[in-house]
Amino acid sequence: MTRRQRRLSLIGAALGVLALAVALVLGALKDSIVFFNSPTDVVEKHVAAGTRIRLGGLVKPGSLQRGEELRVRFEVTDGRSAIAVAYQGILPDLFREGQGVIAEGALDARGQFKADSVLAKHDETYMPKEVADALKKQGHWKDEYEKKKPAADAMTRSTQ
């Protein structure tokens, strides 16, 4: 075997190992790459208890219950499914019923989502693309969102 053949076979083997490593990493992270899961996604995927996920949707009107020691219970819905969420801590100032929210945590054995952090959308015009797509898919998209979006996009472009 000549030097050139050895070099080419070494490069080929290294590329094969690299491709295998990339495939293993992407396979392990395939569910973690998603920014959030809607309640319908969680129900359809049959997410196992204890699996850490991000749950995104709207806080269901009438579901917010405040308890002692900063305990809060509410439901996150996408219009088709709703999941009960329990959280203990200080909620964002903009958190309220009917508002977009993303909760990070895990499902317990009873199917209740135990959140360890809660994120609320930061102003009236901002809506993450994933949340907007999920709302459109579920039929809960409001035309006023689309009217506000160009103004927000123009502001974003002017500050760049």
C-alpha positions in Angstrom: 0.0 0.0 0.0 1.4 3.4 -1.0 1.5 6.4 1.2 -1.3 8.0 -0.7 -3.6 4.9 -0.4 -2.9 4.8 3.4 -3.7 8.5 3.7 -6.9 8.2 1.8 -8.0 5.1 3.8 -7.2 7.0 7.1 -9.3 10.0 5.9 -12.1 7.7 4.9 -12.1 5.9 8.2 -12.1 9.3 10.1 -15.0 10.6 8.1 -16.9 7.3 8.8 -16.3 7.7 12.5 -17.3 11.4 12.4 -20.6 10.5 10.5 -21.4 7.8 13.1 -20.8 10.3 15.9 -23.0 12.9 14.3 -25.8 10.4 13.7 -25.7 9.2 17.4 -25.8 12.8 18.8 -28.7 13.8 16.5 -30.5 10.6 17.4 -30.1 11.2 21.1 -31.2 14.9 20.8 -34.1 14.5 18.3 -36.8 15.3 20.9 -34.8 17.9 22.7 -34.2 20.0 19.6 -37.9 21.1 19.6 -38.4 24.5 21.3 -41.6 23.3 23.0 -44.4 20.7 22.7 -48.0 21.6 22.6 -50.5 19.8 24.9 -51.7 17.8 21.9 -48.1 16.8 21.0 -47.6 15.6 24.6 -50.8 13.5 24.6 -50.1 12.0 21.1 -46.5 11.2 21.8 -47.4 9.5 25.2 -44.5 11.3 26.9 -43.3 9.2 29.8 -43.5 10.4 33.4 -40.3 12.1 34.5 -39.2 13.1 31.0 -38.1 16.8 30.9 -39.9 18.8 28.2 -41.0 22.3 27.4 -44.8 22.7 27.3 -46.1 25.6 25.3 -49.6 27.1 24.6 -52.1 29.4 26.1 -53.1 29.6 29.8 -56.7 28.4 29.8 -59.1 31.1 30.9 -60.6 30.2 34.3 -58.0 27.6 35.2 -55.6 29.8 37.3 -55.6 29.0 41.0 -53.2 30.6 43.4 -52.3 28.8 46.7 -50.1 29.3 49.7 -46.3 29.7 49.5 -46.4 30.9 45.8 -48.0 27.7 44.6 -49.9 28.1 41.4 -52.0 25.7 39.3 -53.2 26.4 35.8 -53.9 24.6 32.5 -52.0 25.1 29.3 -54.1 24.5 26.2 -53.7 24.6 22.4 -57.4 24.4 21.8 -57.6 20.6 21.4 -56.0 19.4 24.5 -55.2 20.9 27.9 -52.6 19.8 30.5 -52.7 20.8 34.2 -49.6 22.5 35.4 -48.3 22.9 39.0 -45.7 25.5 39.7 -44.2 27.0 42.8 -42.4 30.3 42.5 -42.7 33.8 41.3 -44.6 34.1 37.9 -43.5 36.6 35.2 -45.3 39.9 35.4 -47.0 39.4 32.1 -48.4 35.9 33.1 -52.2 35.8 32.9 -55.1 33.8 31.6 -55.3 33.7 27.8 -51.7 34.6 27.4 -49.0 32.6 25.7 -46.7 30.6 28.0 -43.9 28.1 27.9 -43.3 25.9 31.0 -40.3 23.8 31.6 -40.5 20.7 33.7 -41.7 17.1 33.6 -45.0 15.1 33.8 -45.6 13.2 37.0 -47.2 9.7 37.2 -50.8 11.3 37.4 -50.2 13.2 34.1 -49.8 16.6 35.8 -47.0 18.8 34.6 -44.6 19.9 37.4 -43.0 23.0 36.1 -39.7 24.4 37.5 -39.8 27.5 35.3 -42.5 29.5 33.5 -41.9 31.9 30.7 -44.5 34.4 29.4 -44.4 36.3 26.1 -42.7 39.6 26.7 -45.1 42.1 25.0 -48.3 42.4 23.1 -46.9 42.0 19.6 -44.2 39.3 20.1 -45.2 35.7 19.3 -42.5 33.0 18.8 -42.9 31.4 15.3 -43.5 28.0 16.9 -46.3 29.2 19.1 -47.9 31.1 16.2 -47.7 27.9 14.0 -49.2 25.8 16.7 -52.1 28.3 17.2 -52.7 28.4 13.4 -52.7 24.6 13.3 -55.2 24.4 16.1 -57.5 27.1 14.7 -56.9 29.6 17.5 -55.0 32.2 15.4 -56.5 35.7 15.7 -56.2 38.0 12.7 -55.1 40.8 15.0 -51.9 38.9 15.6 -51.0 39.3 11.9 -51.9 43.0 11.9 -49.5 43.7 14.8 -46.7 41.6 13.4 -45.6 43.9 10.6 -45.2 46.8 13.1 -43.1 44.6 15.3 -41.0 43.4 12.3 -40.5 47.0 11.2 -39.3 48.0 14.7 -36.9 45.0 14.7 -35.5 45.9 11.3 -35.0 49.6 12.2 -32.9 48.6 15.3 -30.6 46.3 13.4 
